[in-house]
């Protein structure tokens, strides 16, 4: 079964103190994010003159604000990541696949991206309604993030256009996707187990069965532009934290196991790419099971 939610500290004074400590940081990040949205909107004036200049500014804005978020967690709470597996090189373009348990997963992937000088180059597959949300959503519009409706037929043409822009303009990228399509819950896991039995797959214990069409299209669209696929497995010690718990400093470490696969070594056709991704998630499920039993990912 998936790891249960992280419990809050039992003492009320500790919970209240955490809110008071987090409030100024939240206020600062919220206000500066809206200010950066304004600057990003103004940067549209650069587009007719220089697409490169437009993207360089918006990369700077993302790196700055996300960097503040990472630094605040490090300085206030000593938050860190414990990374095992392959030591991937800095400044490499990649497709990043990861398991998804809560919004805090995103923050810890930012820690990893910053350590490899790719924080400002993060791009995400995100739900389409988010693009209309001031702050985070508006900012992602300027970063060539990919907004999807979970309907491959409806999403395909817009996704392919985004890939074409990334390749045409030689845009450095860490494109992050959560192939499970949603966060893991006990009910969703039961559904995934039943689906796996029908498909003749190994029933998962900690992850969902990944959706493979979008992954195959991503590999096809970015092959020759990105260098590798990074398979990131995220685990926590005492329970899965929410974003608000992360902001209050209730979780100070996440365990990330990273496996690097050169893009040229991945299969060429959709069926084999689907099988490749399913195998990665079977391994990820076993890795998490080992971690929750022994404290180490194999």
C-alpha positions in Angstrom: 0.0 0.0 0.0 1.2 3.6 -0.5 2.9 5.4 2.3 0.3 7.1 4.6 0.1 10.9 4.9 2.7 12.6 7.1 1.2 13.4 10.5 1.4 16.9 11.9 3.4 17.4 15.1 1.2 16.5 18.1 1.9 19.7 20.1 -0.3 22.6 19.2 2.4 25.1 20.0 4.7 23.5 17.5 2.0 23.6 14.8 1.2 27.3 15.5 4.9 28.2 15.6 5.4 26.6 12.2 2.5 28.6 10.7 4.0 31.9 12.1 7.4 31.0 10.7 6.1 30.1 7.3 3.7 33.1 6.9 6.4 35.7 6.0 7.9 33.4 3.4 4.5 32.6 1.8 3.7 36.4 1.7 7.1 37.2 0.1 6.9 34.4 -2.5 3.2 35.2 -3.4 3.8 38.9 -3.9 7.1 38.4 -5.9 5.4 35.8 -8.1 2.7 38.2 -9.1 5.3 40.9 -9.7 7.2 38.5 -11.9 4.0 37.7 -13.8 3.8 41.3 -14.7 7.4 41.3 -15.9 6.8 38.2 -17.9 3.8 39.8 -19.6 6.0 42.8 -20.4 8.6 40.5 -21.9 6.1 39.7 -24.8 7.5 42.9 -26.3 10.7 41.0 -26.9 9.0 38.3 -29.0 8.9 40.2 -32.4 12.6 41.2 -31.9 14.2 38.1 -30.3 12.6 34.8 -29.3 15.9 33.9 -27.7 15.8 37.1 -25.6 12.2 36.4 -24.6 13.0 32.9 -23.5 16.2 33.9 -21.7 14.3 36.4 -19.6 11.6 33.9 -18.7 14.2 31.3 -17.9 15.8 33.8 -15.6 12.4 34.6 -13.9 11.8 30.9 -13.3 15.2 30.2 -12.0 15.0 33.2 -9.7 11.6 32.5 -8.1 12.0 28.7 -7.9 15.5 29.3 -6.5 14.0 31.5 -3.8 11.6 28.7 -2.9 14.4 26.1 -2.7 16.7 28.5 -0.7 14.0 29.4 1.8 13.4 25.7 2.6 17.2 25.0 2.9 17.8 28.1 5.1 14.8 27.9 7.3 14.5 24.2 7.9 17.6 22.5 6.6 15.5 20.8 3.9 17.6 18.5 1.6 17.5 15.6 -0.8 19.3 12.3 -0.4 20.2 11.2 -3.9 21.2 7.7 -4.9 21.6 5.9 -8.2 23.2 7.5 -11.2 25.1 10.8 -10.9 23.6 12.6 -13.9 25.7 15.4 -15.4 24.8 19.0 -15.0 23.4 21.1 -17.9 22.0 18.1 -19.7 18.6 18.2 -21.4 16.4 15.3 -20.3 12.9 13.9 -20.0 12.2 13.3 -16.3 9.7 10.6 -15.3 8.8 10.3 -11.6 6.2 8.7 -9.3 3.7 11.1 -7.8 2.4 11.1 -4.3 1.8 14.7 -3.3 2.5 18.3 -4.5 5.6 18.3 -2.3 7.2 15.9 -4.9 7.5 18.9 -7.2 9.5 20.9 -4.7 12.0 18.1 -4.2 12.4 17.7 -8.0 13.3 21.4 -8.0 16.0 20.7 -5.5 17.4 18.1 -7.9 17.1 20.4 -10.9 18.9 23.2 -9.1 21.8 20.8 -8.2 22.2 20.2 -11.9 21.9 23.8 -13.1 18.5 23.1 -14.7 16.1 24.8 -12.4 15.1 27.6 -14.8 14.8 25.0 -17.6 12.1 22.9 -15.9 9.0 22.4 -17.9 6.0 20.4 -16.8 3.0 18.5 -18.1 0.2 20.1 -16.1 -3.6 20.1 -16.1 -5.0 22.7 -18.5 -7.2 24.6 -15.9 -3.9 25.6 -14.1 -2.9 28.0 -16.9 -5.7 30.4 -15.9 -4.5 30.6 -12.2 -2.6 33.8 -11.4 1.0 33.2 -10.2 2.1 29.7 -10.9 -0.2 29.0 -13.9 0.4 32.3 -15.6 4.1 31.9 -15.2 4.1 28.4 -16.7 2.4 29.8 -19.9 5.6 31.8 -20.6 7.8 28.7 -20.0 6.4 26.5 -22.8 4.9 24.1 -20.2 2.5 21.6 -21.7 -1.1 22.0 -20.6 -3.2 18.8 -21.0 -6.8 17.6 -20.6 -6.0 13.9 -20.1 -7.5 13.3 -23.5 -4.7 12.3 -25.9 -6.8 12.9 -29.0 -7.5 16.5 -27.9 -4.0 17.2 -26.5 -1.9 15.6 -29.3 -1.6 18.6 -31.7 -0.8 21.2 -29.1 1.8 18.9 -27.5 3.5 18.3 -30.8 3.6 22.0 -31.5 5.3 22.6 -28.2 7.9 19.9 -29.0 8.5 21.5 -32.4 9.2 24.9 -30.7 11.6 23.3 -28.2 13.5 21.5 -31.0 13.4 24.4 -33.5 14.7 26.9 -31.0 17.1 24.5 -29.3 15.7 25.2 -25.9 17.5 23.5 -23.0 14.9 21.5 -21.0 14.1 19.2 -18.2 10.6 18.1 -19.2 9.0 16.6 -16.1 6.1 14.1 -16.5 4.3 12.0 -13.9 3.2 9.1 -16.1 0.7 7.8 -13.5 -1.4 10.8 -14.5 -2.5 11.5 -10.9 -1.4 11.2 -7.3 -1.4 7.8 -5.6 -4.2 7.1 -3.1 -5.3 3.7 -1.7 -8.5 3.7 -3.8 -6.6 4.5 -7.0 -4.0 1.9 -6.2 -6.7 -0.7 -5.8 -8.0 0.3 -9.2 -4.5 0.0 -10.7 -4.0 -3.4 -9.2 -7.3 -4.6 -10.8 -6.2 -3.1 -14.1 -2.8 -4.7 -13.9 -4.4 -8.2 -13.3 -6.6 -7.7 -16.4 -3.5 -6.7 -18.5 -1.4 -9.6 -17.2 1.0 -7.1 -15.5 2.5 -7.4 -12.0 0.0 -5.8 -9.6 1.7 -2.7 -8.1 2.1 -2.0 -4.3 3.2 1.6 -4.3 2.7 3.1 -7.7 0.0 3.2 -10.4 0.2 1.7 -13.8 1.7 4.4 -16.0 0.0 5.8 -19.1 2.2 5.2 -22.0 0.9 7.1 -25.0 2.1 10.5 -23.8 5.5 9.1 -22.9 5.9 7.5 -26.3 5.0 10.8 -28.0 7.4 12.7 -25.8 10.3 10.4 -26.7 9.4 10.7 -30.4 9.0 14.4 -30.3 12.3 15.2 -28.4 14.6 12.4 -29.6 17.7 14.1 -30.9 17.0 17.2 -28.7 17.3 15.7 -25.2 20.2 13.6 -24.1 18.5 11.1 -21.8 15.5 10.0 -19.8 15.9 10.3 -16.0 13.8 7.8 -14.0 13.3 9.4 -10.6 11.8 7.4 -7.7 10.7 9.6 -4.7 10.4 8.2 -1.2 9.8 9.7 2.2 10.6 8.5 5.7 7.6 9.1 8.0 4.7 9.8 5.6 3.9 11.6 2.4 3.9 15.4 3.1 1.5 17.9 1.6 2.7 21.1 0.0 1.6 23.1 3.1 3.5 20.7 5.4 6.6 21.2 3.2 6.1 24.9 3.5 5.9 24.7 7.3 9.1 22.6 7.5 7.5 19.3 8.7 9.5 17.3 6.2 13.3 18.0 5.9 14.5 15.2 3.6 13.2 13.3 0.6 15.0 10.3 -0.9 15.4 10.4 -4.7 16.8 7.5 -6.6 17.8 8.6 -10.2 18.5 6.3 -13.1 19.8 7.7 -16.4 18.9 6.1 -19.7 20.5 7.6 -22.9 17.8 8.6 -25.3 19.5 6.8 -28.1 19.1 3.5 -26.3 15.3 3.7 -26.0 13.2 1.7 -28.4 11.9 3.4 -31.6 8.2 2.2 -31.8 5.3 2.8 -29.5 4.7 -0.8 -28.4 8.3 -1.2 -27.2 8.3 2.2 -25.6 5.2 1.3 -23.7 6.8 -2.0 -22.5 9.9 0.0 -21.5 7.9 2.4 -19.4 5.9 -0.4 -17.8 9.2 -2.1 -16.8 10.6 1.1 -15.3 7.5 1.4 -13.1 7.7 -2.3 -12.0 11.3 -1.6 -11.0 10.2 1.6 -9.3 7.5 -0.2 -7.3 10.1 -2.8 -6.1 12.5 0.0 -5.3 10.0 1.7 -3.1 9.0 -1.6 -1.5 12.7 -2.2 -0.6 13.0 1.4 0.7 10.0 1.1 3.0 11.3 -2.2 4.3 15.0 -1.5 4.7 15.4 2.3 4.3 17.5 1.9 1.2 16.6 1.8 -2.5 18.2 -0.9 -4.5 
